[in-house]
Amino acid sequence: MSGSEETGTEGSAEWKKGGARFQNKRHSEYFDPCQETADKSLRCLRRNGGDRQMCSDFFQAYRDCKQAWMDEMKEAKRKQSKSWFS
């Protein structure tokens, strides 16, 4: 019993350490706006028995979403940063 209590205490201690970081996270951190398209592509794979060709449209939609998100994040960082040349 004391062994399981110790592991439970260790787990909650780890959560307390990481909990503050999670509570104080930036808005976009841990948030993926493309999660819905990722879920759709995974559902398609399950529905079609893992046949990737049947789900190519879903994969392309995910890639396009991810690329648009990354471009948007790069532009936001570029606008936010103070450069030596500006």
Phi and psi in degrees as GROMACS dihedral restraints (atoms count N, CA, C in turn):
[ dihedral_restraints ]
;  ai    aj    ak    al  type     phi  dphi    fc
    3     4     5     6     1   -66.0    20    10
    4     5     6     7     1   -29.0    20    10
    6     7     8     9     1   -65.9    20    10
    7     8     9    10     1   -42.2    20    10
    9    10    11    12     1   -72.3    20    10
   10    11    12    13     1   -32.3    20    10
   12    13    14    15     1   -65.5    20    10
   13    14    15    16     1   -37.9    20    10
   15    16    17    18     1   -65.7    20    10
   16    17    18    19     1   -43.0    20    10
   18    19    20    21     1   -66.9    20    10
   19    20    21    22     1   -35.5    20    10
   21    22    23    24     1   -64.2    20    10
   22    23    24    25     1   -39.9    20    10
   24    25    26    27     1   -67.2    20    10
   25    26    27    28     1   -41.2    20    10
   27    28    29    30     1   -63.2    20    10
   28    29    30    31     1   -41.9    20    10
   30    31    32    33     1   -62.8    20    10
   31    32    33    34     1   -43.4    20    10
   33    34    35    36     1   -69.7    20    10
   34    35    36    37     1   -32.4    20    10
   36    37    38    39     1   -65.5    20    10
   37    38    39    40     1   -39.6    20    10
   39    40    41    42     1   -64.5    20    10
   40    41    42    43     1   -40.0    20    10
   42    43    44    45     1   -64.6    20    10
   43    44    45    46     1   -39.1    20    10
   45    46    47    48     1   -63.7    20    10
   46    47    48    49     1   -37.5    20    10
   48    49    50    51     1   -65.3    20    10
   49    50    51    52     1   -47.7    20    10
   51    52    53    54     1   -81.7    20    10
   52    53    54    55     1   -20.6    20    10
   54    55    56    57     1   -61.9    20    10
   55    56    57    58     1   -41.2    20    10
   57    58    59    60     1   -63.8    20    10
   58    59    60    61     1   -40.3    20    10
   60    61    62    63     1   -64.6    20    10
   61    62    63    64     1   -40.9    20    10
   63    64    65    66     1   -66.9    20    10
   64    65    66    67     1   -40.6    20    10
   66    67    68    69     1   -66.6    20    10
   67    68    69    70     1   -31.3    20    10
   69    70    71    72     1  -100.7    20    10
   70    71    72    73     1    18.0    20    10
   72    73    74    75     1   -69.7    20    10
   73    74    75    76     1   157.5    20    10
   75    76    77    78     1   -70.4    20    10
   76    77    78    79     1   160.5    20    10
   78    79    80    81     1   -58.2    20    10
   79    80    81    82     1   -44.9    20    10
   81    82    83    84     1   -84.2    20    10
   82    83    84    85     1   -12.4    20    10
   84    85    86    87     1   -71.4    20    10
   85    86    87    88     1   135.5    20    10
   87    88    89    90     1    68.0    20    10
   88    89    90    91     1    17.1    20    10
   90    91    92    93     1  -127.1    20    10
   91    92    93    94     1   123.3    20    10
   93    94    95    96     1  -117.3    20    10
   94    95    96    97     1   109.8    20    10
   96    97    98    99     1   -67.5    20    10
   97    98    99   100     1   -11.7    20    10
   99   100   101   102     1   -97.1    20    10
  100   101   102   103     1     9.9    20    10
  102   103   104   105     1   -61.1    20    10
  103   104   105   106     1   -36.7    20    10
  105   106   107   108     1   -63.4    20    10
  106   107   108   109     1   -42.7    20    10
  108   109   110   111     1   -69.2    20    10
  109   110   111   112     1   -33.5    20    10
  111   112   113   114     1   -64.7    20    10
  112   113   114   115     1   -43.1    20    10
  114   115   116   117     1   -62.5    20    10
  115   116   117   118     1   -40.3    20    10
  117   118   119   120     1   -63.8    20    10
  118   119   120   121     1   -40.2    20    10
  120   121   122   123     1   -67.2    20    10
  121   122   123   124     1   -38.2    20    10
  123   124   125   126     1   -67.3    20    10
  124   125   126   127     1   -39.9    20    10
  126   127   128   129     1   -62.3    20    10
  127   128   129   130     1   -39.7    20    10
  129   130   131   132     1   -61.6    20    10
  130   131   132   133     1   -44.0    20    10
  132   133   134   135     1   -60.2    20    10
  133   134   135   136     1   -44.4    20    10
  135   136   137   138     1   -64.2    20    10
  136   137   138   139     1   -42.2    20    10
  138   139   140   141     1   -65.8    20    10
  139   140   141   142     1   -33.5    20    10
  141   142   143   144     1  -103.3    20    10
  142   143   144   145     1    18.3    20    10
  144   145   146   147     1    65.6    20    10
  145   146   147   148     1    30.6    20    10
  147   148   149   150     1    84.4    20    10
  148   149   150   151     1     8.9    20    10
  150   151   152   153     1   -76.8    20    10
  151   152   153   154     1   105.2    20    10
  153   154   155   156     1   -68.0    20    10
  154   155   156   157     1   -30.4    20    10
  156   157   158   159     1   -65.0    20    10
  157   158   159   160     1   -32.6    20    10
  159   160   161   162     1   -69.0    20    10
  160   161   162   163     1   -21.2    20    10
  162   163   164   165     1  -111.9    20    10
  163   164   165   166     1    15.2    20    10
  165   166   167   168     1   -60.4    20    10
  166   167   168   169     1   -33.8    20    10
  168   169   170   171     1   -64.2    20    10
  169   170   171   172     1   -39.3    20    10
  171   172   173   174     1   -66.9    20    10
  172   173   174   175     1   -40.3    20    10
  174   175   176   177     1   -64.8    20    10
  175   176   177   178     1   -41.4    20    10
  177   178   179   180     1   -66.0    20    10
  178   179   180   181     1   -38.3    20    10
  180   181   182   183     1   -62.8    20    10
  181   182   183   184     1   -39.4    20    10
  183   184   185   186     1   -65.7    20    10
  184   185   186   187     1   -45.3    20    10
  186   187   188   189     1   -60.6    20    10
  187   188   189   190     1   -42.9    20    10
  189   190   191   192     1   -64.0    20    10
  190   191   192   193     1   -42.6    20    10
  192   193   194   195     1   -62.5    20    10
  193   194   195   196     1   -47.1    20    10
  195   196   197   198     1   -63.2    20    10
  196   197   198   199     1   -41.3    20    10
  198   199   200   201     1   -64.8    20    10
  199   200   201   202     1   -42.2    20    10
  201   202   203   204     1   -63.9    20    10
  202   203   204   205     1   -40.5    20    10
  204   205   206   207     1   -65.1    20    10
  205   206   207   208     1   -44.3    20    10
  207   208   209   210     1   -63.8    20    10
  208   209   210   211     1   -41.7    20    10
  210   211   212   213     1   -62.3    20    10
  211   212   213   214     1   -40.9    20    10
  213   214   215   216     1   -64.1    20    10
  214   215   216   217     1   -42.6    20    10
  216   217   218   219     1   -65.5    20    10
  217   218   219   220     1   -40.8    20    10
  219   220   221   222     1   -62.7    20    10
  220   221   222   223     1   -43.3    20    10
  222   223   224   225     1   -64.4    20    10
  223   224   225   226     1   -41.2    20    10
  225   226   227   228     1   -63.5    20    10
  226   227   228   229     1   -41.5    20    10
  228   229   230   231     1   -66.5    20    10
  229   230   231   232     1   -38.9    20    10
  231   232   233   234     1   -63.4    20    10
  232   233   234   235     1   -42.8    20    10
  234   235   236   237     1   -68.1    20    10
  235   236   237   238     1   -33.6    20    10
  237   238   239   240     1   -77.4    20    10
  238   239   240   241     1   -32.3    20    10
  240   241   242   243     1   -76.0    20    10
  241   242   243   244     1   151.2    20    10
  243   244   245   246     1  -102.2    20    10
  244   245   246   247     1   117.8    20    10
  246   247   248   249     1   -99.3    20    10
  247   248   249   250     1   162.4    20    10
  249   250   251   252     1   -69.0    20    10
  250   251   252   253     1   -25.0    20    10
  252   253   254   255     1   -97.9    20    10
  253   254   255   256     1    -0.2    20    10
